[in-house]
Amino acid sequence: MKKTKEELQLNETKVTLAMFLEDYNKNIPPGFRRVSTTVLRKFQEAHPGLFRQKDVWSVDKHRKRVMDWLSSNSDIS
């Protein structure tokens, strides 16, 4: 499925942790864990190389990685 220009732009937009959290939880497929600020901070600590600017997130860069990280770290809450 080809993404529209608007969808691509939205996914690449740099957002705050709070904005990423809201978008992630709103659009995550059923069956996947929802996240909290605490969980996202732990992800940041585990992957500092993904955050050249401390509190800058993007759906394109971080969403899939957060999903993968959560599935391999089921003890994180």
N, CA, C and O atoms as CSV, one atom per row, in Angstrom:
chain,resi,resn,atom,element,x,y,z
A,1,MET,N,N,0.846,-1.181,0.000
A,1,MET,CA,C,0.000,0.000,0.000
A,1,MET,C,C,0.884,1.234,0.000
A,1,MET,O,O,1.775,1.372,0.838
A,2,LYS,N,N,0.637,2.110,-0.924
A,2,LYS,CA,C,1.425,3.320,-1.063
A,2,LYS,C,C,0.882,4.412,-0.135
A,2,LYS,O,O,-0.322,4.662,-0.083
A,3,LYS,N,N,1.784,5.042,0.582
A,3,LYS,CA,C,1.370,6.100,1.495
A,3,LYS,C,C,1.210,7.413,0.744
A,3,LYS,O,O,1.943,7.699,-0.203
A,4,THR,N,N,0.240,8.204,1.184
A,4,THR,CA,C,0.048,9.509,0.576
A,4,THR,C,C,1.136,10.454,1.076
A,4,THR,O,O,1.806,10.191,2.075
A,5,LYS,N,N,1.288,11.529,0.370
A,5,LYS,CA,C,2.287,12.540,0.745
A,5,LYS,C,C,2.016,13.060,2.161
A,5,LYS,O,O,2.947,13.290,2.933
A,6,GLU,N,N,0.738,13.243,2.492
A,6,GLU,CA,C,0.363,13.742,3.818
A,6,GLU,C,C,0.738,12.735,4.914
A,6,GLU,O,O,1.250,13.120,5.965
A,7,GLU,N,N,0.480,11.443,4.661
A,7,GLU,CA,C,0.834,10.400,5.636
A,7,GLU,C,C,2.345,10.340,5.841
A,7,GLU,O,O,2.819,10.233,6.972
A,8,LEU,N,N,3.092,10.408,4.752
A,8,LEU,CA,C,4.554,10.394,4.858
A,8,LEU,C,C,5.057,11.584,5.659
A,8,LEU,O,O,5.934,11.444,6.512
A,9,GLN,N,N,4.505,12.741,5.383
A,9,GLN,CA,C,4.918,13.944,6.092
A,9,GLN,C,C,4.613,13.831,7.586
A,9,GLN,O,O,5.439,14.216,8.414
A,10,LEU,N,N,3.456,13.315,7.935
A,10,LEU,CA,C,3.071,13.146,9.329
A,10,LEU,C,C,4.006,12.162,10.025
A,10,LEU,O,O,4.428,12.410,11.155
A,11,ASN,N,N,4.335,11.059,9.375
A,11,ASN,CA,C,5.205,10.048,9.960
A,11,ASN,C,C,6.626,10.546,10.165
A,11,ASN,O,O,7.311,10.093,11.082
A,12,GLU,N,N,7.075,11.460,9.336
A,12,GLU,CA,C,8.434,11.977,9.443
A,12,GLU,C,C,8.545,13.200,10.340
A,12,GLU,O,O,9.653,13.625,10.668
A,13,THR,N,N,7.420,13.769,10.740
A,13,THR,CA,C,7.418,14.962,11.581
A,13,THR,C,C,8.018,14.644,12.942
A,13,THR,O,O,7.703,13.623,13.554
A,14,LYS,N,N,8.873,15.522,13.398
A,14,LYS,CA,C,9.480,15.366,14.718
A,14,LYS,C,C,8.515,15.913,15.761
A,14,LYS,O,O,8.013,17.031,15.643
A,15,VAL,N,N,8.265,15.096,16.791
A,15,VAL,CA,C,7.284,15.463,17.810
A,15,VAL,C,C,7.861,15.242,19.207
A,15,VAL,O,O,8.918,14.632,19.368
A,16,THR,N,N,7.159,15.741,20.197
A,16,THR,CA,C,7.549,15.533,21.587
A,16,THR,C,C,7.177,14.121,22.024
A,16,THR,O,O,6.430,13.428,21.334
A,17,LEU,N,N,7.692,13.707,23.147
A,17,LEU,CA,C,7.358,12.409,23.705
A,17,LEU,C,C,5.852,12.306,23.936
A,17,LEU,O,O,5.254,11.278,23.619
A,18,ALA,N,N,5.241,13.333,24.472
A,18,ALA,CA,C,3.801,13.315,24.754
A,18,ALA,C,C,2.989,13.138,23.473
A,18,ALA,O,O,2.002,12.403,23.468
A,19,MET,N,N,3.384,13.792,22.406
A,19,MET,CA,C,2.674,13.671,21.136
A,19,MET,C,C,2.869,12.274,20.538
A,19,MET,O,O,1.927,11.687,20.005
A,20,PHE,N,N,4.091,11.748,20.629
A,20,PHE,CA,C,4.361,10.396,20.138
A,20,PHE,C,C,3.538,9.385,20.929
A,20,PHE,O,O,2.935,8.485,20.345
A,21,LEU,N,N,3.508,9.525,22.233
A,21,LEU,CA,C,2.745,8.634,23.111
A,21,LEU,C,C,1.272,8.595,22.707
A,21,LEU,O,O,0.688,7.520,22.571
A,22,GLU,N,N,0.687,9.750,22.518
A,22,GLU,CA,C,-0.724,9.829,22.145
A,22,GLU,C,C,-0.975,9.161,20.788
A,22,GLU,O,O,-1.912,8.376,20.644
A,23,ASP,N,N,-0.143,9.474,19.802
A,23,ASP,CA,C,-0.314,8.908,18.468
A,23,ASP,C,C,-0.077,7.399,18.471
A,23,ASP,O,O,-0.822,6.649,17.842
A,24,TYR,N,N,0.948,6.964,19.169
A,24,TYR,CA,C,1.278,5.537,19.240
A,24,TYR,C,C,0.103,4.751,19.821
A,24,TYR,O,O,-0.348,3.774,19.223
A,25,ASN,N,N,-0.386,5.170,20.971
A,25,ASN,CA,C,-1.475,4.447,21.631
A,25,ASN,C,C,-2.784,4.500,20.834
A,25,ASN,O,O,-3.575,3.557,20.871
A,26,LYS,N,N,-3.002,5.585,20.126
A,26,LYS,CA,C,-4.221,5.744,19.335
A,26,LYS,C,C,-4.209,4.837,18.096
A,26,LYS,O,O,-5.255,4.339,17.680
A,27,ASN,N,N,-3.032,4.626,17.516
A,27,ASN,CA,C,-2.949,3.920,16.237
A,27,ASN,C,C,-2.331,2.528,16.298
A,27,ASN,O,O,-2.140,1.896,15.259
A,28,ILE,N,N,-2.022,2.047,17.475
A,28,ILE,CA,C,-1.407,0.729,17.606
A,28,ILE,C,C,-2.454,-0.347,17.297
A,28,ILE,O,O,-3.599,-0.240,17.736
A,29,PRO,N,N,-2.068,-1.377,16.550
A,29,PRO,CA,C,-3.029,-2.446,16.234
A,29,PRO,C,C,-3.491,-3.185,17.492
A,29,PRO,O,O,-2.757,-3.246,18.479
A,30,PRO,N,N,-4.685,-3.738,17.461
A,30,PRO,CA,C,-5.171,-4.530,18.599
A,30,PRO,C,C,-4.193,-5.669,18.897
A,30,PRO,O,O,-3.619,-6.262,17.983
A,31,GLY,N,N,-4.014,-5.960,20.162
A,31,GLY,CA,C,-3.115,-7.039,20.553
A,31,GLY,C,C,-1.725,-6.567,20.922
A,31,GLY,O,O,-0.967,-7.315,21.539
A,32,PHE,N,N,-1.370,-5.338,20.558
A,32,PHE,CA,C,-0.071,-4.794,20.940
A,32,PHE,C,C,-0.228,-3.980,22.215
A,32,PHE,O,O,-1.271,-3.377,22.466
A,33,ARG,N,N,0.824,-3.978,23.004
A,33,ARG,CA,C,0.811,-3.228,24.276
A,33,ARG,C,C,0.755,-1.726,24.039
A,33,ARG,O,O,1.381,-1.197,23.120
A,34,ARG,N,N,0.008,-1.072,24.871
A,34,ARG,CA,C,0.017,0.388,24.899
A,34,ARG,C,C,1.234,0.812,25.709
A,34,ARG,O,O,1.784,0.018,26.472
A,35,VAL,N,N,1.655,2.061,25.546
A,35,VAL,CA,C,2.836,2.531,26.265
A,35,VAL,C,C,2.487,3.687,27.185
A,35,VAL,O,O,1.436,4.317,27.066
A,36,SER,N,N,3.398,3.943,28.101
A,36,SER,CA,C,3.280,5.068,29.026
A,36,SER,C,C,4.551,5.905,28.880
A,36,SER,O,O,5.499,5.507,28.203
A,37,THR,N,N,4.551,7.046,29.514
A,37,THR,CA,C,5.749,7.884,29.509
A,37,THR,C,C,6.926,7.130,30.107
A,37,THR,O,O,8.042,7.214,29.593
A,38,THR,N,N,6.691,6.400,31.178
A,38,THR,CA,C,7.752,5.634,31.839
A,38,THR,C,C,8.360,4.606,30.886
A,38,THR,O,O,9.581,4.468,30.820
A,39,VAL,N,N,7.522,3.891,30.156
A,39,VAL,CA,C,8.007,2.885,29.210
A,39,VAL,C,C,8.825,3.549,28.100
A,39,VAL,O,O,9.880,3.043,27.719
A,40,LEU,N,N,8.347,4.667,27.589
A,40,LEU,CA,C,9.087,5.348,26.528
A,40,LEU,C,C,10.426,5.894,27.025
A,40,LEU,O,O,11.405,5.907,26.280
A,41,ARG,N,N,10.469,6.338,28.262
A,41,ARG,CA,C,11.748,6.804,28.838
A,41,ARG,C,C,12.731,5.628,28.956
A,41,ARG,O,O,13.925,5.788,28.702
A,42,LYS,N,N,12.228,4.456,29.339
A,42,LYS,CA,C,13.090,3.274,29.417
A,42,LYS,C,C,13.607,2.899,28.032
A,42,LYS,O,O,14.761,2.493,27.891
A,43,PHE,N,N,12.764,3.031,27.014
A,43,PHE,CA,C,13.189,2.784,25.632
A,43,PHE,C,C,14.304,3.759,25.255
A,43,PHE,O,O,15.298,3.363,24.648
A,44,GLN,N,N,14.140,5.017,25.610
A,44,GLN,CA,C,15.173,6.023,25.331
A,44,GLN,C,C,16.495,5.648,25.988
A,44,GLN,O,O,17.552,5.765,25.367
A,45,GLU,N,N,16.446,5.205,27.223
A,45,GLU,CA,C,17.658,4.809,27.941
A,45,GLU,C,C,18.320,3.600,27.283
A,45,GLU,O,O,19.547,3.509,27.232
A,46,ALA,N,N,17.512,2.680,26.783
A,46,ALA,CA,C,18.040,1.471,26.148
A,46,ALA,C,C,18.607,1.743,24.751
A,46,ALA,O,O,19.450,0.987,24.269
A,47,HIS,N,N,18.149,2.818,24.099
A,47,HIS,CA,C,18.552,3.132,22.720
A,47,HIS,C,C,18.965,4.606,22.567
A,47,HIS,O,O,18.335,5.342,21.808
A,48,PRO,N,N,20.001,5.035,23.269
A,48,PRO,CA,C,20.376,6.452,23.200
A,48,PRO,C,C,20.796,6.906,21.799
A,48,PRO,O,O,20.668,8.086,21.474
A,49,GLY,N,N,21.292,5.994,20.972
A,49,GLY,CA,C,21.708,6.350,19.616
A,49,GLY,C,C,20.570,6.787,18.710
A,49,GLY,O,O,20.806,7.426,17.684
A,50,LEU,N,N,19.334,6.451,19.077
A,50,LEU,CA,C,18.171,6.857,18.283
A,50,LEU,C,C,17.696,8.264,18.628
A,50,LEU,O,O,16.770,8.785,18.007
A,51,PHE,N,N,18.335,8.874,19.622
A,51,PHE,CA,C,17.872,10.175,20.106
A,51,PHE,C,C,19.013,11.175,20.145
A,51,PHE,O,O,19.561,11.478,21.205
A,52,ARG,N,N,19.354,11.675,18.987
A,52,ARG,CA,C,20.414,12.691,18.923
A,52,ARG,C,C,19.947,13.973,19.620
A,52,ARG,O,O,20.732,14.665,20.269
A,53,GLN,N,N,18.659,14.271,19.472
A,53,GLN,CA,C,18.043,15.366,20.215
A,53,GLN,C,C,17.179,14.699,21.274
A,53,GLN,O,O,16.301,13.901,20.943
A,54,LYS,N,N,17.412,15.010,22.523
A,54,LYS,CA,C,16.875,14.247,23.652
A,54,LYS,C,C,15.391,13.905,23.579
A,54,LYS,O,O,15.032,12.736,23.721
A,55,ASP,N,N,14.541,14.865,23.368
A,55,ASP,CA,C,13.100,14.604,23.410
A,55,ASP,C,C,12.427,14.750,22.054
A,55,ASP,O,O,11.298,15.233,21.963
A,56,VAL,N,N,13.120,14.332,21.000
A,56,VAL,CA,C,12.545,14.402,19.660
A,56,VAL,C,C,12.238,12.989,19.181
A,56,VAL,O,O,13.124,12.137,19.106
A,57,TRP,N,N,10.985,12.759,18.863
A,57,TRP,CA,C,10.490,11.456,18.414
A,57,TRP,C,C,9.880,11.620,17.035
A,57,TRP,O,O,9.478,12.721,16.659
A,58,SER,N,N,9.809,10.525,16.274
A,58,SER,CA,C,9.048,10.513,15.024
A,58,SER,C,C,8.441,9.126,14.856
A,58,SER,O,O,9.050,8.119,15.217
A,59,VAL,N,N,7.249,9.089,14.310
A,59,VAL,CA,C,6.570,7.816,14.098
A,59,VAL,C,C,7.427,6.939,13.194
A,59,VAL,O,O,7.612,5.753,13.467
A,60,ASP,N,N,7.943,7.516,12.132
A,60,ASP,CA,C,8.725,6.776,11.152
A,60,ASP,C,C,9.963,6.135,11.762
A,60,ASP,O,O,10.282,4.987,11.452
A,61,LYS,N,N,10.646,6.844,12.604
A,61,LYS,CA,C,11.917,6.371,13.164
A,61,LYS,C,C,11.735,5.464,14.384
A,61,LYS,O,O,12.525,4.541,14.584
A,62,HIS,N,N,10.726,5.708,15.188
A,62,HIS,CA,C,10.637,5.043,16.486
A,62,HIS,C,C,9.507,4.033,16.671
A,62,HIS,O,O,9.654,3.124,17.488
A,63,ARG,N,N,8.402,4.144,15.966
A,63,ARG,CA,C,7.231,3.310,16.244
A,63,ARG,C,C,7.531,1.811,16.154
A,63,ARG,O,O,7.279,1.076,17.108
A,64,LYS,N,N,8.055,1.358,15.040
A,64,LYS,CA,C,8.340,-0.070,14.852
A,64,LYS,C,C,9.379,-0.548,15.854
A,64,LYS,O,O,9.283,-1.664,16.364
A,65,ARG,N,N,10.354,0.273,16.136
A,65,ARG,CA,C,11.395,-0.110,17.096
A,65,ARG,C,C,10.832,-0.248,18.501
A,65,ARG,O,O,11.228,-1.151,19.237
A,66,VAL,N,N,9.919,0.629,18.881
A,66,VAL,CA,C,9.268,0.516,20.188
A,66,VAL,C,C,8.452,-0.776,20.243
A,66,VAL,O,O,8.493,-1.493,21.243
A,67,MET,N,N,7.720,-1.072,19.181
A,67,MET,CA,C,6.913,-2.294,19.135
A,67,MET,C,C,7.795,-3.536,19.292
A,67,MET,O,O,7.472,-4.435,20.068
A,68,ASP,N,N,8.902,-3.581,18.559
A,68,ASP,CA,C,9.827,-4.727,18.638
A,68,ASP,C,C,10.443,-4.833,20.029
A,68,ASP,O,O,10.545,-5.925,20.589
A,69,TRP,N,N,10.848,-3.707,20.578
A,69,TRP,CA,C,11.477,-3.676,21.899
A,69,TRP,C,C,10.509,-4.165,22.969
A,69,TRP,O,O,10.890,-4.928,23.856
A,70,LEU,N,N,9.254,-3.724,22.884
A,70,LEU,CA,C,8.247,-4.155,23.860
A,70,LEU,C,C,8.001,-5.661,23.782
A,70,LEU,O,O,7.843,-6.319,24.811
A,71,SER,N,N,7.968,-6.205,22.571
A,71,SER,CA,C,7.695,-7.631,22.434
A,71,SER,C,C,8.839,-8.485,22.977
A,71,SER,O,O,8.613,-9.614,23.413
A,72,SER,N,N,10.059,-7.960,22.954
A,72,SER,CA,C,11.187,-8.723,23.493
A,72,SER,C,C,11.495,-8.365,24.949
A,72,SER,O,O,12.390,-8.954,25.556
A,73,ASN,N,N,10.767,-7.415,25.504
A,73,ASN,CA,C,10.942,-6.994,26.894
A,73,ASN,C,C,9.599,-6.966,27.597
A,73,ASN,O,O,9.165,-5.919,28.078
A,74,SER,N,N,8.949,-8.098,27.658
A,74,SER,CA,C,7.595,-8.151,28.216
A,74,SER,C,C,7.535,-7.838,29.715
A,74,SER,O,O,6.456,-7.599,30.257
A,75,ASP,N,N,8.686,-7.838,30.377
A,75,ASP,CA,C,8.714,-7.528,31.811
A,75,ASP,C,C,8.699,-6.032,32.096
A,75,ASP,O,O,8.579,-5.632,33.255
A,76,ILE,N,N,8.817,-5.205,31.079
A,76,ILE,CA,C,8.846,-3.745,31.251
A,76,ILE,C,C,7.426,-3.228,31.437
A,76,ILE,O,O,6.512,-3.573,30.688
A,77,SER,N,N,7.270,-2.387,32.461
A,77,SER,CA,C,5.942,-1.779,32.668
A,77,SER,C,C,6.082,-0.346,33.081
A,77,SER,O,O,5.079,0.333,33.302
